[in-house]
């Protein structure tokens, strides 16, 4: 059948299509029985950067076969997405949605619900549809930007379609769309990874990602990933311009910094300064000009000036973060390039700044690297995206637990802030001053984060990066990264096993020391002496006694029944040759009374430790006695009793050992608690 507009041959299959788009003049043709009429014009839409194209065939997970018979592109505030209309071997149909490297395979389902109840939903809200519990991830209004091939409904360029994105308990996806006539359409499905999508390109004699026009009569042009490249390429590393680049060379170096050039996907003229700005990723929605620092939106294809940022040293600072646009880093065996940067500022009793870098790899997609207080976290993939009401979580108590992605997480904190600085390219239209709220929950070394706006709740999962992994990834010495301040939210205590084992070992030593103190024994008495006041008022030599251990430790215990009086003795240990081997003394004094209450001071006992060789010895003593401070008065003296022991063990060695080991044990066992205390310090600060 011929197109009513241009006469070109078009095909139509009433089993699958209400409308078809002429590939020559883009007319939207509606078939009424055997009569074709023109509903309007479809805008020509750009080639997709994804794996599908109208006319392609393939399979999902190598089991669900399909052929692509139509496509619609929808634009919205932050960019666009593509919906591909699929036909299967049993003539059933489904939809494949592609949105910034997020892929969903969905089927139309019946839904008994009215338009008003749908339009009253809000991001983060929970609801149950067709026996599945969902959370609202995003709400917005899309505009049809164009279509291709067969489509099962009437839609024209410029028509507005309210939409709601949902995510289920087990990772299911769903989309609600409200048509202009008020019809509510509901699509249920599952997310797919890029590796799950297999496109059969053997008909072109090319690999799965072939991008050139297929050879052979009647074969249609393949979708091309790359936009036309400018002859002048701006270096993403240094910002320098390289003119007359020969794209046939394998590795082209920047003439300014000698780094390998990264070829842009698209090039634009800056609407502020007319300098050439370039996009290196297929999904970029906003760019920043390296020359005038203008923020530029390219969500609709043509560059639109958002805001020109003030060019000053303060705004350019990375505060000790040595990562720049264009740098490459390898994480988990995948090489990424840093394409975007934003600085996020939170003001909540102080100014808190995080540095957030967008990295890109063609196969992996986009990955965030975040720096806060010198600590780095890297984005990981979710097994199942949460469908928790994030807005309710803004008011959770600290450490409240909930289950996400198969594990339990503790609520860490919530807050709000705004974008303070933007560089490079981002996958949404990012503007300085954009505000959002966030929540964080932790299960170290991982953390889940929800960013919340009026229209969307975006969940992400991060993993803590230790210094060696970070330095190795960027090939930057660890010393170049700024010092890490405090304990990060999802940082793990790498020293905890050492601290616990050391603490337990020290506790064992403390117990051994304490038991040694309790059960110490073996003292042997070798002398039992007494000296009266008449004897020590002059020099007095005690009877002989024998010491049996050469170089051993001995103890002399003294006792005198002094009562509000004192006795002082000087002594010398005299050997068999009448030589003094050592000298020592003792002072026994004891006072008590009543003065606004009873009191006492001093002691009637004393001990002296000494070392001596073996042999026979006597004590040479001389002393004095008295009462009060009026001076010596031997008449008030008391008898002094002396006992000498050998095989002495110094008990205070055991006491000191037990106390020292006990202190070390307590310290090391408490260190993990100190670590956790620092992690949760903000909770006590908030209470204060």
C-alpha positions in Angstrom: 0.0 0.0 0.0 1.2 3.5 -0.8 1.7 6.3 1.8 -1.1 8.8 1.4 1.4 11.6 1.9 4.4 10.6 -0.3 3.3 7.5 -2.2 6.1 5.4 -0.9 5.3 1.7 -0.3 4.4 1.0 3.4 3.3 -2.2 5.1 0.6 -2.7 7.7 -0.4 -5.6 9.9 -3.7 -5.0 11.7 -2.8 -7.7 14.2 -0.2 -5.5 15.8 -0.7 -1.9 14.7 -3.2 0.9 14.8 -0.8 3.3 13.3 2.4 3.0 11.2 5.0 5.6 10.5 6.3 6.1 7.0 10.0 5.8 7.0 10.4 8.2 4.1 8.2 11.2 5.1 7.5 10.4 8.8 3.7 10.6 8.2 1.7 8.8 10.9 -0.7 6.7 8.9 -3.9 5.3 10.4 -5.7 2.4 8.6 -9.5 2.3 8.7 -10.4 -1.0 7.1 -8.8 -0.7 3.7 -8.4 3.1 3.7 -5.3 4.8 4.9 -5.4 8.3 6.3 -2.8 10.7 7.6 -3.2 11.5 11.3 -0.2 13.9 11.3 3.5 14.0 11.1 5.9 12.2 13.4 9.1 14.0 14.1 12.2 12.4 12.9 14.0 10.9 15.9 17.7 10.4 16.4 19.2 7.0 16.1 19.3 5.0 19.3 22.5 4.4 21.2 21.1 1.1 22.5 21.2 -2.4 21.1 17.7 -2.4 19.3 16.5 -0.9 16.1 13.3 -1.3 14.1 13.7 -4.5 12.1 16.0 -6.2 14.5 15.5 -9.7 15.9 17.0 -11.4 18.9 16.2 -12.9 22.3 16.2 -12.1 26.0 18.2 -14.5 28.2 18.6 -16.6 25.0 15.0 -17.9 25.5 12.4 -15.2 24.7 12.7 -14.5 21.0 11.5 -11.2 19.5 11.5 -9.0 16.5 11.3 -5.2 16.8 8.3 -3.7 14.8 8.0 -0.2 16.3 9.6 2.5 18.4 8.4 5.6 20.3 10.7 8.2 21.9 9.4 10.1 24.9 11.0 13.3 26.2 10.6 14.7 29.7 12.2 17.3 31.9 15.5 15.5 32.3 15.9 13.9 28.9 14.2 11.1 27.0 13.7 7.3 26.8 12.9 4.9 24.1 10.1 2.3 24.0 10.4 -0.6 21.5 7.4 -2.5 20.4 8.2 -6.2 20.1 6.5 -9.2 18.4 7.1 -12.7 19.5 7.0 -16.1 17.8 3.4 -16.8 19.1 2.3 -13.4 17.7 2.0 -11.9 21.2 3.5 -8.5 21.8 5.4 -6.7 24.5 7.5 -3.6 25.2 11.2 -3.1 25.8 12.1 0.2 27.6 15.5 1.7 27.4 16.3 4.7 29.7 19.9 5.7 30.4 21.3 2.1 30.3 18.4 0.9 32.3 16.5 -1.9 30.4 13.0 -3.2 31.2 10.9 -5.8 29.4 7.2 -5.2 30.1 3.8 -6.6 29.0 0.5 -4.7 28.9 -1.9 -5.7 31.7 -5.4 -4.9 32.7 -5.7 -2.5 35.6 -9.0 -1.5 37.2 -8.2 2.0 38.4 -9.3 5.5 37.7 -7.2 8.4 36.4 -7.7 10.5 39.5 -6.3 8.0 41.9 -3.2 7.5 39.7 -2.5 11.2 39.3 -2.7 11.7 43.1 0.3 9.4 43.8 3.6 10.8 45.0 7.3 9.5 44.8 8.1 7.0 47.5 4.5 6.1 48.1 3.6 2.4 48.3 0.6 0.7 46.6 -0.6 -2.7 45.6 -1.5 -3.4 41.9 -2.5 -6.8 40.5 -1.4 -8.5 43.8 2.1 -7.0 43.6 3.4 -4.4 46.1 5.1 -1.5 44.4 6.8 1.7 45.4 6.6 4.9 43.3 10.1 5.7 41.9 9.3 8.6 39.6 6.4 10.7 38.5 6.4 13.1 35.5 4.9 14.1 32.2 6.4 12.9 29.0 6.1 14.4 25.5 6.1 12.2 22.4 9.1 13.2 20.3 8.5 10.8 17.5 8.0 7.2 16.4 8.9 4.5 13.9 7.4 1.4 12.5 4.1 -0.2 13.7 2.5 1.1 16.9 -0.6 -0.3 18.7 -2.1 3.0 19.6 -2.5 6.5 18.1 0.2 8.9 19.3 1.6 12.0 17.6 4.6 14.2 18.2 4.0 16.7 20.9 1.3 14.8 22.8 1.7 14.8 26.6 1.6 11.6 28.5 1.6 11.6 32.4 3.7 8.6 33.6 4.6 6.8 36.8 7.5 4.4 37.2 7.1 1.7 39.9 9.4 -0.9 41.4 8.2 -4.1 43.2 9.2 -6.0 46.3 11.2 -8.5 44.3 12.7 -6.2 41.8 9.7 -6.2 39.4 9.2 -3.1 37.3 5.9 -1.4 36.2 4.9 1.7 34.3 1.6 3.5 34.4 0.7 5.9 31.5 -2.3 8.1 31.2 -3.4 8.7 27.6 -4.9 12.0 26.4 -8.4 10.5 26.4 -8.0 9.5 30.1 -7.2 5.8 29.4 -4.9 4.3 32.1 -2.4 1.8 30.7 -0.4 -0.5 32.9 2.7 -2.4 32.0 4.4 -5.0 34.2 7.8 -6.6 33.7 11.3 -7.3 34.9 14.6 -5.4 34.6 17.3 -6.7 32.3 21.0 -6.4 32.2 22.8 -5.6 29.0 24.2 -9.1 28.8 20.7 -10.5 28.9 19.9 -8.8 25.5 21.0 -10.7 22.4 20.5 -9.2 19.0 20.9 -11.3 15.9 23.0 -9.4 13.4 24.1 -12.3 11.2 21.9 -11.0 8.5 24.3 -8.1 8.2 27.5 -10.2 8.4 28.5 -8.1 11.4 29.0 -8.5 15.2 26.3 -7.5 17.7 27.3 -3.9 17.9 27.8 -3.3 14.1 27.1 0.4 13.3 27.6 0.7 9.6 25.0 0.3 6.8 24.5 -3.3 5.9 25.6 -4.4 2.4 23.1 -6.0 0.1 19.9 -5.0 -1.7 16.8 -4.4 0.4 18.6 -4.3 3.7 17.9 -1.2 5.8 20.5 1.0 7.5 21.7 0.0 10.9 21.4 2.3 13.9 24.7 4.2 14.4 26.0 4.8 17.9 28.3 7.7 17.0 27.3 11.1 16.0 29.4 12.9 13.4 32.7 13.9 14.9 34.1 17.4 14.6 37.6 17.7 13.1 38.6 19.7 16.2 38.6 17.6 19.4 38.7 19.1 22.8 40.9 17.1 25.2 38.8 15.9 28.2 42.0 15.8 30.3 43.4 19.3 29.9 40.7 21.1 27.9 43.0 22.0 25.0 41.8 22.0 21.4 43.3 19.6 18.9 42.7 20.8 15.3 42.6 18.7 12.1 42.5 15.3 13.9 43.1 12.2 11.8 40.5 9.8 13.0 42.1 6.9 11.2 44.9 6.8 13.6 44.7 4.1 16.3 45.9 6.2 19.3 45.9 10.0 19.0 47.7 12.1 21.6 46.7 15.5 22.7 49.2 18.1 21.4 49.0 19.9 24.8 49.1 17.2 27.6 50.2 14.2 25.5 47.3 12.1 26.9 45.3 9.8 24.6 42.4 11.7 23.2 38.9 10.4 24.0 36.6 10.9 21.0 33.3 12.7 21.7 29.9 11.3 20.9 28.6 14.8 20.0 29.9 18.3 19.7 28.1 21.6 20.3 28.8 25.3 20.3 28.5 26.8 23.8 25.5 29.2 23.8 27.4 31.5 26.1 30.9 31.9 24.6 30.6 29.9 21.3 33.5 27.7 22.2 33.1 24.0 21.2 31.9 21.7 23.9 31.8 18.0 23.5 29.9 15.1 25.0 31.7 11.7 25.6 28.7 9.6 26.6 25.6 8.7 24.7 23.2 9.7 27.5 24.5 13.2 28.4 21.7 15.6 29.2 23.8 18.5 30.5 27.3 19.8 29.9 29.6 22.5 31.3 31.8 24.6 29.2 35.5 24.4 30.3 36.1 27.9 29.0 33.3 30.1 30.4 31.9 27.6 33.0 28.4 27.8 31.6 26.0 25.0 32.4 24.3 23.8 29.2 21.3 21.5 28.7 21.4 19.2 25.7 18.4 17.2 26.8 16.4 18.2 23.7 19.3 17.9 21.3 20.2 21.6 20.9 22.3 23.3 23.6 20.4 25.6 25.9 22.1 27.8 28.5 21.2 27.0 32.0 23.5 29.2 34.1 27.0 30.7 33.9 29.0 29.8 37.0 31.3 32.3 38.6 34.9 31.5 37.6 36.9 31.8 40.7 39.5 29.7 42.5 37.2 28.9 45.4 34.6 27.3 43.2 37.2 25.2 41.3 38.7 23.7 44.4 38.5 20.0 45.0 39.7 20.4 48.6 42.5 17.8 48.3 40.7 15.5 45.9 43.2 14.7 43.1 40.6 13.4 40.6 40.0 15.3 37.4 37.7 15.0 34.4 39.2 12.6 31.8 41.1 10.5 34.3 40.7 6.8 34.0 40.3 4.3 36.8 39.8 0.5 36.9 37.4 -1.0 39.4 36.4 -4.7 39.5 38.4 -5.2 36.3 36.4 -2.6 34.3 38.1 0.6 33.1 36.0 3.8 33.6 36.6 7.4 32.5 35.6 10.3 34.7 33.1 12.4 32.7 31.2 14.5 35.2 31.7 16.2 38.6 29.4 18.0 41.0 29.8 19.4 44.4 27.0 18.9 46.8 26.6 21.2 49.8 24.6 20.4 52.9 23.9 23.1 55.5 22.7 21.7 58.8 24.3 23.4 61.7 27.4 23.7 59.6 28.6 23.3 56.0 29.2 19.7 54.8 30.5 19.2 51.3 30.7 16.1 49.2 32.5 15.6 45.9 30.7 13.4 43.4 32.3 12.0 40.2 30.3 10.4 37.4 32.3 7.6 35.6 31.4 5.9 32.4 32.1 2.6 30.7 30.3 1.6 27.5 29.5 -1.9 28.7 29.0 -1.3 32.5 27.3 2.0 32.1 27.5 4.8 34.7 29.0 4.6 38.2 29.3 7.2 40.9 32.4 7.8 43.0 31.8 10.0 46.1 34.3 11.7 48.4 33.3 13.0 51.8 35.8 14.1 54.5 38.5 12.3 52.5 36.6 9.0 52.5 35.6 7.4 49.2 32.6 5.2 48.3 31.9 3.7 44.9 28.5 2.8 43.4 27.5 -0.9 43.2 24.6 -2.5 41.3 21.4 -3.4 43.1 20.1 -6.9 42.9 16.7 -5.6 43.8 15.8 -1.9 43.8 14.0 -1.0 47.1 10.4 0.0 47.0 10.3 1.4 50.6 8.6 4.7 51.2 11.7 6.9 51.3 9.8 10.0 52.5 8.7 8.2 55.6 12.3 7.1 56.2 13.3 10.8 56.5 11.9 10.6 60.0 13.3 7.2 61.0 15.1 6.8 64.3 18.9 6.3 64.2 19.9 2.6 63.8 16.4 1.5 62.9 16.7 -1.7 60.9 15.0 -2.6 57.6 15.7 -5.2 54.9 16.8 -4.2 51.4 18.5 -6.2 48.7 18.6 -9.4 50.8 20.3 -7.9 53.9 19.5 -5.8 56.9 20.5 -2.1 57.0 20.6 0.4 59.8 19.2 3.9 59.2 22.2 6.3 59.5 21.0 9.8 58.7 18.9 12.0 56.5 19.2 15.5 55.4 18.9 17.9 52.4 21.3 20.0 50.4 21.9 21.5 47.0 24.2 21.3 44.0 26.9 23.9 44.5 29.2 23.4 41.4 28.9 21.4 38.2 31.6 20.3 35.6 31.6 17.9 32.7 28.6 16.0 31.6 25.7 14.4 33.5 22.9 12.1 32.6 20.2 14.6 33.8 19.8 18.3 33.5 21.8 19.3 36.5 21.8 23.0 37.6 23.5 24.8 40.4 21.0 25.4 43.2 19.0 22.2 42.5 17.8 20.9 45.9 17.1 17.4 47.1 16.7 15.3 50.2 18.6 12.1 51.0 18.6 9.2 53.4 21.5 6.9 54.2 21.5 3.4 55.7 24.5 1.2 56.3 25.7 -2.4 56.5 29.4 -1.8 56.5 31.2 -1.8 54.1 28.1 -1.0 52.1 25.6 1.8 52.2 22.3 2.4 50.5 21.3 6.0 49.6 18.0 7.4 48.4 17.9 10.8 46.7 14.5 12.3 46.9 12.9 15.1 44.9 9.3 16.2 44.3 9.2 14.0 41.2 11.6 11.1 41.8 13.1 8.7 44.4 16.5 7.3 43.2 18.0 4.4 45.1 21.8 3.7 44.9 24.1 1.3 46.7 27.7 2.1 47.5 30.8 0.3 48.8 33.5 1.8 50.9 36.9 2.1 49.2 40.2 1.6 51.2 43.2 3.7 50.3 45.2 1.0 48.5 42.3 0.0 46.1 41.6 3.7 45.4 45.2 4.5 44.7 45.7 1.4 42.5 42.5 2.2 40.5 43.6 5.7 39.5 47.4 5.0 39.5 47.8 7.8 42.0 50.0 7.5 45.2 48.1 7.3 48.4 49.9 10.4 49.7 48.2 12.5 47.0 44.7 11.9 48.5 43.7 14.1 51.4 43.7 12.8 55.0 40.6 11.0 56.0 38.7 12.7 58.8 36.8 10.7 61.4 35.0 7.5 60.7 32.9 7.2 57.5 29.3 6.0 57.6 30.1 2.5 56.0 33.8 2.3 56.9 34.8 -1.1 58.4 37.2 -1.4 61.3 40.0 -3.3 59.7 41.8 -3.5 63.0 38.9 -5.1 64.8 40.1 -8.7 64.6 43.5 -7.7 65.9 42.0 -5.5 68.6 39.8 -8.3 69.8 42.4 -11.0 69.7 45.0 -8.8 71.5 42.4 -7.8 74.1 41.5 -11.4 74.8 45.1 -12.4 75.1 45.8 -9.5 77.4 42.8 -10.6 79.5 44.3 -14.1 79.8 47.6 -12.5 81.1 45.6 -10.4 83.5 43.8 -13.5 84.9 47.2 -15.3 85.2 48.7 -12.4 87.1 45.7 -12.2 89.4 45.8 -15.9 90.1 49.5 -15.6 90.8 48.7 -12.9 93.3 46.0 -14.9 95.0 47.9 -18.2 95.2 51.4 -16.9 95.7 53.2 -18.9 98.4 56.5 -20.5 99.5 57.7 -17.8 101.9 59.9 -19.5 104.6 60.6 -17.8 107.9 64.3 -17.9 108.8 64.4 -15.5 111.8 62.0 -14.4 114.5 63.5 -11.5 116.5 62.4 -8.9 119.0 64.2 -5.7 120.2 63.2 -3.8 123.3 63.5 -0.1 123.8 66.4 -0.7 126.2 68.2 -2.6 123.4 67.7 -0.2 120.5 68.4 3.0 122.4 72.0 1.9 122.1 73.5 -0.2 119.3 72.3 -3.8 119.6 73.4 -6.9 117.7 70.7 -9.5 117.3 71.2 -13.3 117.6 72.6 -15.0 114.4 70.3 -16.4 111.7 71.1 -18.1 108.4 70.1 -17.1 104.8 70.1 -20.0 102.3 69.6 -18.5 98.8 72.5 -16.9 97.1 71.2 -13.7 95.5 67.7 -14.4 96.6 65.0 -12.0 97.6 64.2 -11.7 101.3 61.6 -9.8 103.3 61.8 -8.3 106.8 58.4 -7.7 108.5 58.3 -5.3 111.4 55.6 -4.9 114.1 55.4 -2.7 117.2 52.3 -1.9 119.3 52.8 1.8 119.1 49.8 3.8 120.1 49.8 7.6 119.5 53.6 7.1 119.4 56.4 6.1 117.1 59.6 4.0 116.8 62.4 4.5 114.3 65.2 2.0 113.7 68.3 2.1 111.5 69.6 -1.4 110.7 72.5 -3.1 109.0 72.9 -6.7 107.8 76.2 -7.9 109.2 77.9 -11.0 107.9 80.2 -13.4 109.6 83.2 -11.1 109.0 81.4 -8.3 110.9 81.0 -6.4 107.6 77.8 -4.5 106.8 76.4 -6.0 103.6 73.5 -3.5 103.3 71.6 -0.9 105.4 67.9 -0.2 105.7 65.5 1.4 108.2 61.9 1.3 109.3 59.5 3.8 110.8 56.5 2.6 112.7 54.0 5.2 113.9 50.3 5.1 114.6 48.0 7.9 115.8 44.2 8.1 116.3 41.7 10.3 118.0 38.4 12.1 117.7 37.9 15.5 116.2 34.5 16.1 114.5 34.7 12.4 114.0 37.1 9.6 114.6 40.4 9.5 112.6 43.6 7.5 112.4 46.9 7.6 110.5 50.1 5.6 110.2 50.6 1.9 110.8 52.0 -0.5 113.4 53.5 -2.6 110.6 56.1 -2.2 107.9 58.0 -4.5 105.4 61.4 -4.2 103.7 62.5 -6.3 100.7 66.2 -6.9 100.2 68.6 -9.1 98.2 71.5 -11.0 99.9 73.9 -13.8 99.3 73.6 -17.0 101.5 75.4 -17.2 104.8 75.0 -16.4 108.5 74.0 -12.9 109.5 73.0 -10.7 112.4 71.1 -7.4 112.5 72.9 -4.3 114.0 70.1 -2.0 115.2 69.9 1.5 116.7 66.8 3.6 117.1 64.7 6.0 118.9 61.1 6.5 120.0 58.7 9.2 121.2 55.3 10.7 121.2 54.0 13.5 119.0 56.4 16.0 117.5 58.0 17.1 120.8 61.1 15.0 120.1 62.6 11.6 121.0 61.7 10.1 124.3 62.9 6.5 124.6 60.8 6.0 127.7 57.7 5.9 125.4 59.3 3.3 123.1 57.7 -0.1 122.4 59.3 -3.4 121.6 59.8 -4.0 117.8 59.2 -7.6 116.5 61.1 -8.6 113.4 60.5 -11.7 111.2 62.7 -12.5 108.2 61.6 -14.7 105.3 63.3 -16.3 102.4 62.0 -17.7 99.1 60.0 -14.5 98.8 57.9 -13.7 95.7 57.3 -10.0 95.2 53.5 -9.8 95.1 53.4 -6.3 93.6 55.1 -7.6 90.5 52.0 -9.8 90.0 49.7 -7.0 90.8 51.4 -4.7 88.4 51.4 -7.3 85.7 47.7 -8.1 86.3 46.7 -4.4 86.2 48.8 -3.6 83.2 47.5 -6.6 81.3 43.9 -5.8 82.4 44.3 -2.2 81.2 45.5 -3.4 77.8 42.7 -5.9 77.6 40.0 -3.4 78.4 41.6 -0.9 76.0 41.7 -3.3 73.1 38.3 -4.7 73.8 36.9 -1.2 73.9 38.6 0.1 70.7 35.9 -1.4 68.5 33.3 0.4 70.6 35.2 3.6 70.3 35.2 3.1 66.5 31.4 2.6 66.5 31.0 5.5 68.8 32.8 7.8 66.3 30.7 6.4 63.5 27.5 7.3 65.3 28.8 10.5 66.9 26.3 12.5 64.9 23.4 10.9 66.7 24.6 12.2 70.1 25.3 15.6 68.6 21.8 15.8 67.3 20.4 14.9 70.7 22.5 17.7 72.2 
